[in-house]
Amino acid sequence: MPKVKIPRKSTNVDMTAMCDVAFLLLTFFILATKQKPPEVLAVTPPSSISSKAAPDKSILITFTAEGKVFLMLGDETKKNDIIDNINATRSLALTPPELAKLKKSEFIGLPFNQLKAMLASGKDIPANRMDGIPVDSTNNELADWLRSVTNVYAGEDQKKLEQMLLVKGDSKAMYPVFKKIKQALKKNEIYKFRIVTNGEDVPVGSEVYMESKSKK
């Protein structure tokens, strides 16, 4: 007796619905993920057990192991006003095209006497070839930048500015550089700011560990 042949069914699977779900998830993660803010130069800050997150938009002062100081004006709502203010108070005489270019820059890393020439040249200088903002006791230009920051934020809540001010330094940098940055802040009556560190776990058995356990 002949065997009965079972008809074979198609093994094709419609993947349209699965592709739609995959693209929806991809779109969600792209829109929901917070992008890491750009860094001037790669520095290795000291470690701490603090777990406070830095604000998304901040005014970041970065100093490298060589002692070069850079400034990022992350608050886009105030950045243009700060640059207009420094141009007026320091009489930099920047033209509208030069101002527009400076406002598009991610960071400031040159002395005032080099700024106009760089902007007029139309060429971008990489951060590792910049001299940094002078913070010498006789010429602390960072204090001038911070004065423009405080001028623009004048009349607003001082705590808001303190929350946005971040200082990030390389762990190999010498203390005098950090001291000069503090002097620039103090000169503008800014006594509170945040220090960016690499987070690490609280040591088990420490006082901070026991305190955190008691709060749970």
N, C-alpha and C positions, 0 to 999 in steps of 0.2 A: 504494500500500500504506500503510495507516494507521501512524502512529508508535506505538511502544510507550511507554506512560506508565510512568515509574519511580515507584513508590510513595514518597511523602514520609514520612520518619521524624520523630518528635517531637524538637524541639530542647530540650526541658526537661531540665535537669541537676539532679540531686539534690544540694543544697548542705548537707545535714545533717552529713555527715562533716567538711566544711570548716569549718562553724560551730563544731563541737565542738573542733576543733584550735585555732581562733582564740581561743575562750574559755579553753582550757587554757593557751595561751601568755600571755594577758592575766593570768590568775590567777597564773601563775608569776612574771611580772615585778612584779606588785603586791606579792607576798609577799617576793620576793627583793631588791627595791630598798630601799636604806637612805634613809630620809627625812632631809632636811636639818633639823637642830635649829632651833627657832624663835630669832629674834634679838630682843633688847630694842628696839634702834633700829638703823637702817641706818647703819653707820659704814664708812669706807674706810680699812682698815689699810694700813701701809706694805708695800712689796713686798720679797720675798726669794727666794733660789733654793732654799730648803729644800723638800723633798718629803715630809716626815713627815706622816702623817695624824693628825688629832686624834682622841682617843677618842670613841666614840659618846655615852657619858654622862660629862660633865665638870662641874667647878665653874668657871664662866666669870665673870670680872670684866671688865666692859665700861665704857670711859669715852669719852664723846663729845667732839666738838670744843669744846663749851662747858665741858667739865670735869666733867660730871655722871657719877657712878659708879653702876653697877648690878651686882647679883649674881644669878647663876642657879645653883641647886643641882640640877644635872642628874642626880645619882646618886639615883634614887628610893629605893634601899634605905637611904640615910642621911638623906635630906631631912627626914623627920618628926622624927628624933632631934635633928638640928641645930636645928630650930625650937623643939622642946621645951627644948633646952639654953639657947638664947638667951633664951627666955621666963623661965627660972629664974634665970640668972646676971645678967640685967639687970633683973629684977623688973618685967617689963612688965605683969603681971597680966592677960594675955589670957584671955578666957573660952574654954571648949571650942568653941563655934561660931566664935569669932574665930580660934582656932588652926586649926580645920578649913579655914577659908577661906584662911588664909595658906599652909597646906600645899598647897593647890590652885593657888596663884599660880605663874606661870611664872618670875617674877623678883622681886627686892626692889629698891626704888628710892626709899624714903622714910626720913627720920630716925625715930628711935625715938619722938620726941614727936608725930609725925603718924600713926604706924602704927595705933594703937588706934582713933583717930577714923575713919580710912579704913575699917578692918575693920568697925566698928560701924555705919557709915553704910549698908553694903550696896551701895555704888556703886563701880564699878571706875574708877580714874583712868588714862587713857592715859599711856604712858611719857613722851611729849614734854611732859606737864604736871607730871611729878614733879620734885621738887627733887634727887633722887639721894641716895645715902648719903654723909653728911659724911665728909671725909677731912682736915679741918683738923688742924694740929699740936696744937691745944687740944681738939679733939673728933673723933678719928678712929674713927668707929663701925664702919668696915670692919674694923678690928683686932678689935673685939668679935665680929663675925660670924665672922672667921677663927679666933678663939679657940674658938668653939663647934664649928667644923669640926674643929680639932685635938683637941678634947675627945672628939668622937664617934669619930674615927679613932685615938685613943690605943691603943697596944698592937698596932697593925697595922703592916705594912710601910710605912715612911716613903716609899719609892720609889713605892708605889702612889698615895699622895696627890700626890706631885710630878708624876706622869704625868697626873693628872686635873686639876691646876690650870692654867687657861689665862687669859691676860690679853690682851684685844683692845681696842685703842685706835684712835681716828681719827688719821690721819696729820697732821691739822691741830691736834691737841690740843697744849697747851703741856707741856713736860717736867716742870714742878713737880707736875702731877697724877700722872704716872707715878711720880715720886719718892715721893709720899705713899702710893701703893699699895704700892710696894716697902717702905716703912717699916712699913706695916701687916703685910705678910708677914714681915718681919724680926723684928717685935715678937713674933711667934708662932713664931720659930725656923724659918721656912720660907725657905730660901735658894735653892731651885731651883723653877722653874716654866717653863711654855711660853708663848711669845708667838705669837699668831695673826697671820699675814701673808698677803698675796696672793702665790701662787706665780708665778714666772716662769722662763723658760728660762735655763740657765747660759750666760753669754757665751762664744762660741767663741774658743778660744785662751787663755782665762784659766787660772789655776793650778788652780782647781776643775775646770774642763773637762778639762785634761790629766790630772789625778789620776783622774777618773772613767773616762777612756779607757784608762788603764793597768790599771785593775782588771778590764776586760772581757776 
